[in-house]
Amino acid sequence: MGTGLLTDPFPRVDGRIQCGGIPLGELAVEFGTPLYVYDMERIRRQVGRFEQAFAGAGVLIAYSVKANGNLALLREIGALGCGADITSLGELHRARRAGIPASSIVFAGVAKSEIELTRALDEGIYGFNVESESELERIDRLAALMGVQAAFAVRVNPNVAADTPHEYTATGHDATKFGVPIDRARALYSWAADRPSLVARGIDVHIGSQIVDTAPYLEALDRVLGLVEELRGAGVGLEYLDMGGGFGISYGDGAGLDIEALGRAVVPLVSEAGLRLVIEPGRSLVGEAGVLLTRVQYVKRTSGKTFVIIDGGMSELIRPSHYGGYHAIRRVDTRLDRHVERVDVVGPVCETGDFLARDREIDMPDPGELLAVHTAGAYGFVMASNYNARLRPAEVMVDGGEARLVRRRETLDDLTRLEEDL
């Protein structure tokens, strides 16, 4: 079952898009725009779906905090039994503040600083996903100084080319900064075996993001499991295999990854290898559960273009500009008919690259109408900025028929409160 076959978290009822039974227009009136809205029930169902798909492998769902780090959302995900995949000290702080146990946290990233490593060692996280020889040497030195043992998994770069939507999101081939080639990974495990401050707990692989085909995962897994057997032959026993994330979803322009099919293929392989499975879903848990609400300010017609100018743009959602990412855009209230027109949907930022859609056919809105930018629950607010001294938007979570403000809209004072006015 592809992700698009689940119940739509933002159905249209009597011409108006709703979330959890609440019309989005009412949320816009109460909380203003631009506004991020998340459907917690959708996220809850997705977590259950992953648990079921990968049952039988002792799965740890380590939610990828970089997708959406809202504290209230993290608390809810943690309460469902999920751990966390983190990439920074800030994400570690968020995960722990949300109540996610350190024993369910894995730490990724190519440039972990001494401060980050020390804090993670002090917390006692489940494991470091090691990206280089020098990183493992640093972890060993710090763990020895602190008198603790550091658990790690080498992130193996299997040199598998996954078909991702953009070159920036492919991470499993030799030309990326991520991971350690398999031949060098063997040497790292061998070196670590003689270090009393290190324990080889697992092995890690992550090949990219927004992958919609199971084949690259299985190819990468085959190569990594081969290395696991070699390591066992050399006396290195491992506890878990972290197969990363990057599970593709539907943005309205195609099908997402068949999670159930992937689980059916992966679980027997990992179980037969006697390993626990760790997965790192982010976008696939929260992406389709979010929308960005934005209000039309103007409609501008030139000799060659029609522009729908809205109050949200690249400062709120940078994916279209940065990655060429597609997001479906719909009028929130369609009780009045509109003709279809090909337009650019653009924002207020002083950049030509400030757009959410180009040459897109949409029901032509009037100024003042609301638009819903769909599949914005991942890599939306977390990548928002204050460029042009814009205020970052509010975030609202809908759960059980109630809407809760989970991050207030920034104020003008927030823009300057960390600065010295000399």
FILO-914639 format. One record per residue (C-alpha): residue in three letters; x, y, z. Coordinates in steps of 0.05 Angstrom, whole numbers. Layout:
<pts>
@kemar=ALA	px=X	py=Y	pz=Z
...
</pts>
This chain:
<pts>
@kemar=MET	px=0	py=0	pz=0
@kemar=GLY	px=31	py=66	pz=-22
@kemar=THR	px=28	py=127	pz=24
@kemar=GLY	px=-23	py=161	pz=-20
@kemar=LEU	px=-74	py=106	pz=-5
@kemar=LEU	px=-81	py=126	pz=68
@kemar=THR	px=-138	py=171	pz=89
@kemar=ASP	px=-127	py=243	pz=67
@kemar=PRO	px=-110	py=284	pz=129
@kemar=PHE	px=-137	py=346	pz=95
@kemar=PRO	px=-204	py=326	pz=63
@kemar=ARG	px=-250	py=375	pz=29
@kemar=VAL	px=-319	py=377	pz=63
@kemar=ASP	px=-374	py=420	pz=33
@kemar=GLY	px=-322	py=456	pz=-9
@kemar=ARG	px=-274	py=472	pz=48
@kemar=ILE	px=-210	py=436	pz=66
@kemar=GLN	px=-209	py=411	pz=138
@kemar=CYS	px=-159	py=381	pz=186
@kemar=GLY	px=-186	py=336	pz=241
@kemar=GLY	px=-256	py=364	pz=229
@kemar=ILE	px=-234	py=436	pz=234
@kemar=PRO	px=-238	py=480	pz=172
@kemar=LEU	px=-170	py=508	pz=154
@kemar=GLY	px=-202	py=576	pz=143
@kemar=GLU	px=-220	py=579	pz=217
@kemar=LEU	px=-148	py=563	pz=236
@kemar=ALA	px=-123	py=619	pz=191
@kemar=VAL	px=-170	py=669	pz=224
@kemar=GLU	px=-150	py=647	pz=294
@kemar=PHE	px=-75	py=640	pz=284
@kemar=GLY	px=-59	py=683	pz=223
@kemar=THR	px=-19	py=667	pz=161
@kemar=PRO	px=29	py=641	pz=138
@kemar=LEU	px=14	py=582	pz=184
@kemar=TYR	px=37	py=510	pz=189
@kemar=VAL	px=-17	py=460	pz=208
@kemar=TYR	px=-1	py=388	pz=228
@kemar=ASP	px=-50	py=329	pz=235
@kemar=MET	px=-25	py=288	pz=294
@kemar=GLU	px=-72	py=231	pz=279
@kemar=ARG	px=-40	py=221	pz=211
@kemar=ILE	px=29	py=218	pz=243
@kemar=ARG	px=3	py=168	pz=294
@kemar=ARG	px=-23	py=123	pz=239
@kemar=GLN	px=42	py=127	pz=201
@kemar=VAL	px=82	py=106	pz=262
@kemar=GLY	px=36	py=46	pz=270
@kemar=ARG	px=44	py=30	pz=197
@kemar=PHE	px=120	py=27	pz=203
@kemar=GLU	px=116	py=-14	pz=266
@kemar=GLN	px=72	py=-65	pz=230
@kemar=ALA	px=113	py=-66	pz=166
@kemar=PHE	px=178	py=-80	pz=203
@kemar=ALA	px=152	py=-123	pz=259
@kemar=GLY	px=194	py=-185	pz=272
@kemar=ALA	px=261	py=-150	pz=270
@kemar=GLY	px=258	py=-116	pz=339
@kemar=VAL	px=253	py=-51	pz=302
@kemar=LEU	px=274	py=15	pz=332
@kemar=ILE	px=240	py=73	pz=296
@kemar=ALA	px=290	py=129	pz=305
@kemar=TYR	px=251	py=189	pz=280
@kemar=SER	px=295	py=236	pz=239
@kemar=VAL	px=289	py=300	pz=278
@kemar=LYS	px=316	py=343	pz=221
@kemar=ALA	px=250	py=332	pz=184
@kemar=ASN	px=209	py=370	pz=236
@kemar=GLY	px=236	py=385	pz=305
@kemar=ASN	px=176	py=418	pz=337
@kemar=LEU	px=179	py=401	pz=411
@kemar=ALA	px=106	py=383	pz=418
@kemar=LEU	px=109	py=338	pz=357
@kemar=LEU	px=172	py=304	pz=384
@kemar=ARG	px=138	py=291	pz=451
@kemar=GLU	px=80	py=258	pz=415
@kemar=ILE	px=125	py=215	pz=372
@kemar=GLY	px=168	py=196	pz=432
@kemar=ALA	px=105	py=176	pz=470
@kemar=LEU	px=90	py=127	pz=414
@kemar=GLY	px=155	py=91	pz=430
@kemar=CYS	px=199	py=122	pz=377
@kemar=GLY	px=271	py=140	pz=387
@kemar=ALA	px=309	py=194	pz=349
@kemar=ASP	px=359	py=202	pz=294
@kemar=ILE	px=397	py=267	pz=307
@kemar=THR	px=449	py=307	pz=270
@kemar=SER	px=469	py=362	pz=320
@kemar=LEU	px=473	py=382	pz=393
@kemar=GLY	px=410	py=423	pz=384
@kemar=GLU	px=372	py=362	pz=359
@kemar=LEU	px=398	py=321	pz=418
@kemar=HIS	px=373	py=376	pz=464
@kemar=ARG	px=305	py=376	pz=431
@kemar=ALA	px=299	py=300	pz=433
@kemar=ARG	px=318	py=295	pz=506
@kemar=ARG	px=274	py=354	pz=525
@kemar=ALA	px=216	py=318	pz=491
@kemar=GLY	px=228	py=257	pz=536
@kemar=ILE	px=259	py=211	pz=484
@kemar=PRO	px=307	py=165	pz=522
@kemar=ALA	px=381	py=171	pz=505
@kemar=SER	px=383	py=95	pz=497
@kemar=SER	px=338	py=104	pz=435
@kemar=ILE	px=380	py=158	pz=401
@kemar=VAL	px=429	py=150	pz=344
@kemar=PHE	px=475	py=208	pz=324
@kemar=ALA	px=490	py=219	pz=250
@kemar=GLY	px=529	py=274	pz=214
@kemar=VAL	px=598	py=284	pz=185
@kemar=ALA	px=624	py=340	pz=229
@kemar=LYS	px=608	py=323	pz=301
@kemar=SER	px=645	py=371	pz=346
@kemar=GLU	px=679	py=354	pz=412
@kemar=ILE	px=623	py=390	pz=449
@kemar=GLU	px=570	py=349	pz=413
@kemar=LEU	px=606	py=284	pz=424
@kemar=THR	px=619	py=298	pz=497
@kemar=ARG	px=546	py=315	pz=511
@kemar=ALA	px=522	py=253	pz=474
@kemar=LEU	px=572	py=209	pz=512
@kemar=ASP	px=549	py=239	pz=577
@kemar=GLU	px=476	py=225	pz=558
@kemar=GLY	px=493	py=153	pz=540
@kemar=ILE	px=462	py=149	pz=471
@kemar=TYR	px=449	py=83	pz=435
@kemar=GLY	px=503	py=95	pz=383
@kemar=PHE	px=543	py=142	pz=340
@kemar=ASN	px=537	py=133	pz=265
@kemar=VAL	px=611	py=144	pz=249
@kemar=GLU	px=627	py=178	pz=183
@kemar=SER	px=704	py=177	pz=182
@kemar=GLU	px=767	py=149	pz=213
@kemar=SER	px=783	py=215	pz=246
@kemar=GLU	px=714	py=218	pz=278
@kemar=LEU	px=722	py=150	pz=309
@kemar=GLU	px=791	py=169	pz=335
@kemar=ARG	px=760	py=231	pz=367
@kemar=ILE	px=704	py=191	pz=399
@kemar=ASP	px=755	py=141	pz=426
@kemar=ARG	px=797	py=196	pz=457
@kemar=LEU	px=738	py=232	pz=489
@kemar=ALA	px=708	py=168	pz=516
@kemar=ALA	px=775	py=149	pz=547
@kemar=LEU	px=781	py=217	pz=580
@kemar=MET	px=710	py=211	pz=608
@kemar=GLY	px=719	py=140	pz=630
@kemar=VAL	px=660	py=114	pz=590
@kemar=GLN	px=650	py=66	pz=533
@kemar=ALA	px=624	py=94	pz=467
@kemar=ALA	px=578	py=51	pz=424
@kemar=PHE	px=584	py=62	pz=350
@kemar=ALA	px=563	py=39	pz=281
@kemar=VAL	px=605	py=55	pz=220
@kemar=ARG	px=563	py=87	pz=166
@kemar=VAL	px=581	py=46	pz=105
@kemar=ASN	px=578	py=80	pz=38
@kemar=PRO	px=558	py=21	pz=-8
@kemar=ASN	px=566	py=61	pz=-72
@kemar=VAL	px=494	py=48	pz=-91
@kemar=ALA	px=462	py=99	pz=-138
@kemar=ALA	px=391	py=112	pz=-116
@kemar=ASP	px=343	py=149	pz=-161
@kemar=THR	px=327	py=211	pz=-120
@kemar=PRO	px=292	py=275	pz=-144
@kemar=HIS	px=354	py=318	pz=-138
@kemar=GLU	px=429	py=307	pz=-138
@kemar=TYR	px=433	py=337	pz=-67
@kemar=THR	px=391	py=281	pz=-38
@kemar=ALA	px=432	py=221	pz=-62
@kemar=THR	px=481	py=201	pz=-7
@kemar=GLY	px=502	py=129	pz=-20
@kemar=HIS	px=553	py=138	pz=-75
@kemar=ASP	px=627	py=152	pz=-75
@kemar=ALA	px=622	py=226	pz=-93
@kemar=THR	px=586	py=247	pz=-30
@kemar=LYS	px=614	py=270	pz=37
@kemar=PHE	px=576	py=216	pz=74
@kemar=GLY	px=599	py=148	pz=99
@kemar=VAL	px=660	py=104	pz=96
@kemar=PRO	px=676	py=59	pz=36
@kemar=ILE	px=666	py=-15	pz=53
@kemar=ASP	px=740	py=-33	pz=48
@kemar=ARG	px=759	py=22	pz=97
@kemar=ALA	px=700	py=5	pz=142
@kemar=ARG	px=731	py=-64	pz=154
@kemar=ALA	px=795	py=-32	pz=178
@kemar=LEU	px=757	py=15	pz=224
@kemar=TYR	px=722	py=-42	pz=259
@kemar=SER	px=788	py=-80	pz=265
@kemar=TRP	px=822	py=-19	pz=295
@kemar=ALA	px=765	py=-7	pz=344
@kemar=ALA	px=767	py=-79	pz=369
@kemar=ASP	px=832	py=-62	pz=407
@kemar=ARG	px=805	py=2	pz=438
@kemar=PRO	px=775	py=-9	pz=508
@kemar=SER	px=734	py=55	pz=503
@kemar=LEU	px=697	py=33	pz=440
@kemar=VAL	px=644	py=-19	pz=429
@kemar=ALA	px=621	py=-37	pz=358
@kemar=ARG	px=546	py=-41	pz=369
@kemar=GLY	px=521	py=-37	pz=298
@kemar=ILE	px=530	py=-20	pz=225
@kemar=ASP	px=496	py=36	pz=188
@kemar=VAL	px=477	py=52	pz=116
@kemar=HIS	px=438	py=110	pz=87
@kemar=ILE	px=433	py=119	pz=11
@kemar=GLY	px=391	py=181	pz=1
@kemar=SER	px=324	py=215	pz=9
@kemar=GLN	px=256	py=212	pz=-24
@kemar=ILE	px=270	py=142	pz=-53
@kemar=VAL	px=208	py=109	pz=-82
@kemar=ASP	px=238	py=42	pz=-105
@kemar=THR	px=256	py=-16	pz=-59
@kemar=ALA	px=312	py=-41	pz=-104
@kemar=PRO	px=367	py=7	pz=-81
@kemar=TYR	px=353	py=-10	pz=-8
@kemar=LEU	px=360	py=-84	pz=-21
@kemar=GLU	px=423	py=-75	pz=-61
@kemar=ALA	px=454	py=-34	pz=-5
@kemar=LEU	px=431	py=-83	pz=47
@kemar=ASP	px=461	py=-141	pz=9
@kemar=ARG	px=529	py=-108	pz=9
@kemar=VAL	px=525	py=-89	pz=83
@kemar=LEU	px=503	py=-158	pz=105
@kemar=GLY	px=562	py=-187	pz=68
@kemar=LEU	px=607	py=-142	pz=109
@kemar=VAL	px=571	py=-164	pz=173
@kemar=GLU	px=589	py=-237	pz=158
@kemar=GLU	px=662	py=-218	pz=146
@kemar=LEU	px=664	py=-180	pz=211
@kemar=ARG	px=634	py=-239	pz=249
@kemar=GLY	px=687	py=-283	pz=219
@kemar=ALA	px=739	py=-235	pz=248
@kemar=GLY	px=706	py=-237	pz=317
@kemar=VAL	px=667	py=-172	pz=312
@kemar=GLY	px=596	py=-185	pz=334
@kemar=LEU	px=544	py=-132	pz=321
@kemar=GLU	px=476	py=-119	pz=353
@kemar=TYR	px=439	py=-78	pz=302
@kemar=LEU	px=435	py=-56	pz=229
@kemar=ASP	px=413	py=15	pz=217
@kemar=MET	px=386	py=19	pz=145
@kemar=GLY	px=374	py=94	pz=149
@kemar=GLY	px=312	py=127	pz=121
@kemar=GLY	px=297	py=168	pz=59
@kemar=PHE	px=231	py=131	pz=48
@kemar=GLY	px=196	py=170	pz=-8
@kemar=ILE	px=126	py=197	pz=-2
@kemar=SER	px=76	py=225	pz=-51
@kemar=TYR	px=76	py=299	pz=-63
@kemar=GLY	px=17	py=293	pz=-110
@kemar=ASP	px=62	py=282	pz=-170
@kemar=GLY	px=73	py=206	pz=-164
@kemar=ALA	px=70	py=147	pz=-116
@kemar=GLY	px=111	py=140	pz=-53
@kemar=LEU	px=152	py=81	pz=-31
@kemar=ASP	px=114	py=17	pz=-16
@kemar=ILE	px=133	py=10	pz=58
@kemar=GLU	px=99	py=-57	pz=66
@kemar=ALA	px=136	py=-87	pz=7
@kemar=LEU	px=202	py=-61	pz=35
@kemar=GLY	px=187	py=-91	pz=102
@kemar=ARG	px=170	py=-159	pz=72
@kemar=ALA	px=237	py=-160	pz=37
@kemar=VAL	px=281	py=-131	pz=92
@kemar=VAL	px=255	py=-162	pz=157
@kemar=PRO	px=273	py=-235	pz=139
@kemar=LEU	px=343	py=-215	pz=117
@kemar=VAL	px=358	py=-175	pz=180
@kemar=SER	px=326	py=-227	pz=226
@kemar=GLU	px=365	py=-284	pz=194
@kemar=ALA	px=428	py=-245	pz=206
@kemar=GLY	px=411	py=-242	pz=280
@kemar=LEU	px=409	py=-166	pz=281
@kemar=ARG	px=361	py=-115	pz=308
@kemar=LEU	px=334	py=-67	pz=255
@kemar=VAL	px=339	py=8	pz=263
@kemar=ILE	px=303	py=54	pz=214
@kemar=GLU	px=305	py=129	pz=209
@kemar=PRO	px=240	py=154	pz=178
@kemar=GLY	px=228	py=229	pz=180
@kemar=ARG	px=192	py=257	pz=120
@kemar=SER	px=152	py=192	pz=114
@kemar=LEU	px=123	py=201	pz=183
@kemar=VAL	px=106	py=275	pz=182
@kemar=GLY	px=110	py=301	pz=110
@kemar=GLU	px=39	py=288	pz=87
@kemar=ALA	px=11	py=307	pz=155
@kemar=GLY	px=27	py=381	pz=145
@kemar=VAL	px=3	py=440	pz=104
@kemar=LEU	px=27	py=511	pz=98
@kemar=LEU	px=-32	py=560	pz=97
@kemar=THR	px=-19	py=624	pz=60
@kemar=ARG	px=-63	py=682	pz=38
@kemar=VAL	px=-64	py=713	pz=-31
@kemar=GLN	px=-43	py=786	pz=-30
@kemar=TYR	px=-45	py=805	pz=-103
@kemar=VAL	px=-56	py=777	pz=-172
@kemar=LYS	px=-8	py=809	pz=-222
@kemar=ARG	px=-11	py=801	pz=-297
@kemar=THR	px=45	py=819	pz=-344
@kemar=SER	px=52	py=809	pz=-419
@kemar=GLY	px=80	py=739	pz=-409
@kemar=LYS	px=61	py=715	pz=-339
@kemar=THR	px=7	py=714	pz=-287
@kemar=PHE	px=33	py=717	pz=-215
@kemar=VAL	px=-7	py=696	pz=-154
@kemar=ILE	px=29	py=734	pz=-99
@kemar=ILE	px=21	py=704	pz=-29
@kemar=ASP	px=44	py=721	pz=41
@kemar=GLY	px=88	py=659	pz=47
@kemar=GLY	px=148	py=643	pz=4
@kemar=MET	px=219	py=615	pz=5
@kemar=SER	px=230	py=642	pz=76
@kemar=GLU	px=174	py=595	pz=99
@kemar=LEU	px=183	py=537	pz=50
@kemar=ILE	px=249	py=534	pz=13
@kemar=ARG	px=242	py=465	pz=-20
@kemar=PRO	px=214	py=490	pz=-87
@kemar=SER	px=270	py=541	pz=-94
@kemar=HIS	px=326	py=499	pz=-66
@kemar=TYR	px=310	py=429	pz=-92
@kemar=GLY	px=258	py=443	pz=-146
@kemar=GLY	px=210	py=408	pz=-98
@kemar=TYR	px=138	py=399	pz=-120
@kemar=HIS	px=80	py=415	pz=-72
@kemar=ALA	px=7	py=410	pz=-91
@kemar=ILE	px=-28	py=477	pz=-80
@kemar=ARG	px=-103	py=481	pz=-72
@kemar=ARG	px=-153	py=535	pz=-56
@kemar=VAL	px=-178	py=524	pz=15
@kemar=ASP	px=-250	py=544	pz=0
@kemar=THR	px=-280	py=523	pz=-67
@kemar=ARG	px=-352	py=539	pz=-54
@kemar=LEU	px=-346	py=591	pz=-108
@kemar=ASP	px=-322	py=566	pz=-176
@kemar=ARG	px=-260	py=594	pz=-208
@kemar=HIS	px=-230	py=584	pz=-277
@kemar=VAL	px=-164	py=546	pz=-284
@kemar=GLU	px=-104	py=586	pz=-305
@kemar=ARG	px=-29	py=574	pz=-312
@kemar=VAL	px=8	py=617	pz=-261
@kemar=ASP	px=70	py=626	pz=-219
@kemar=VAL	px=55	py=624	pz=-145
@kemar=VAL	px=107	py=671	pz=-114
@kemar=GLY	px=122	py=700	pz=-46
@kemar=PRO	px=142	py=767	pz=-16
@kemar=VAL	px=217	py=756	pz=-11
@kemar=CYS	px=261	py=801	pz=-54
@kemar=GLU	px=289	py=745	pz=-97
@kemar=THR	px=269	py=720	pz=-166
@kemar=GLY	px=278	py=650	pz=-136
@kemar=ASP	px=222	py=663	pz=-87
@kemar=PHE	px=168	py=617	pz=-113
@kemar=LEU	px=126	py=557	pz=-90
@kemar=ALA	px=104	py=537	pz=-160
@kemar=ARG	px=120	py=557	pz=-231
@kemar=ASP	px=77	py=548	pz=-293
@kemar=ARG	px=25	py=512	pz=-250
@kemar=GLU	px=-47	py=504	pz=-270
@kemar=ILE	px=-91	py=522	pz=-210
@kemar=ASP	px=-162	py=546	pz=-195
@kemar=MET	px=-150	py=620	pz=-200
@kemar=PRO	px=-157	py=652	pz=-131
@kemar=ASP	px=-177	py=723	pz=-115
@kemar=PRO	px=-136	py=768	pz=-68
@kemar=GLY	px=-153	py=751	pz=3
@kemar=GLU	px=-166	py=677	pz=-10
@kemar=LEU	px=-129	py=622	pz=26
@kemar=LEU	px=-84	py=571	pz=-8
@kemar=ALA	px=-61	py=505	pz=23
@kemar=VAL	px=9	py=483	pz=4
@kemar=HIS	px=7	py=408	pz=16
@kemar=THR	px=58	py=357	pz=41
@kemar=ALA	px=94	py=410	pz=81
@kemar=GLY	px=102	py=373	pz=147
@kemar=ALA	px=175	py=357	pz=132
@kemar=TYR	px=231	py=404	pz=114
@kemar=GLY	px=183	py=463	pz=120
@kemar=PHE	px=188	py=502	pz=184
@kemar=VAL	px=255	py=472	pz=202
@kemar=MET	px=286	py=504	pz=140
@kemar=ALA	px=249	py=570	pz=149
@kemar=SER	px=290	py=633	pz=157
@kemar=ASN	px=287	py=706	pz=176
@kemar=TYR	px=313	py=729	pz=109
@kemar=ASN	px=287	py=799	pz=91
@kemar=ALA	px=276	py=805	pz=167
@kemar=ARG	px=213	py=764	pz=160
@kemar=LEU	px=178	py=734	pz=221
@kemar=ARG	px=177	py=658	pz=221
@kemar=PRO	px=106	py=631	pz=222
@kemar=ALA	px=66	py=598	pz=277
@kemar=GLU	px=55	py=522	pz=281
@kemar=VAL	px=-11	py=490	pz=301
@kemar=MET	px=-24	py=416	pz=317
@kemar=VAL	px=-93	py=387	pz=308
@kemar=ASP	px=-109	py=325	pz=348
@kemar=GLY	px=-175	py=296	pz=372
@kemar=GLY	px=-215	py=351	pz=340
@kemar=GLU	px=-177	py=406	pz=377
@kemar=ALA	px=-125	py=455	pz=351
@kemar=ARG	px=-66	py=473	pz=394
@kemar=LEU	px=-14	py=527	pz=382
@kemar=VAL	px=53	py=491	pz=388
@kemar=ARG	px=97	py=549	pz=367
@kemar=ARG	px=76	py=621	pz=368
@kemar=ARG	px=89	py=668	pz=311
@kemar=GLU	px=153	py=708	pz=319
@kemar=THR	px=149	py=782	pz=337
@kemar=LEU	px=191	py=840	pz=315
@kemar=ASP	px=227	py=839	pz=383
@kemar=ASP	px=246	py=766	pz=369
@kemar=LEU	px=284	py=789	pz=308
@kemar=THR	px=334	py=829	pz=349
@kemar=ARG	px=332	py=800	pz=419
@kemar=LEU	px=399	py=763	pz=411
@kemar=GLU	px=436	py=823	pz=382
@kemar=GLU	px=478	py=877	pz=415
@kemar=ASP	px=453	py=947	pz=400
@kemar=LEU	px=519	py=984	pz=406
</pts>
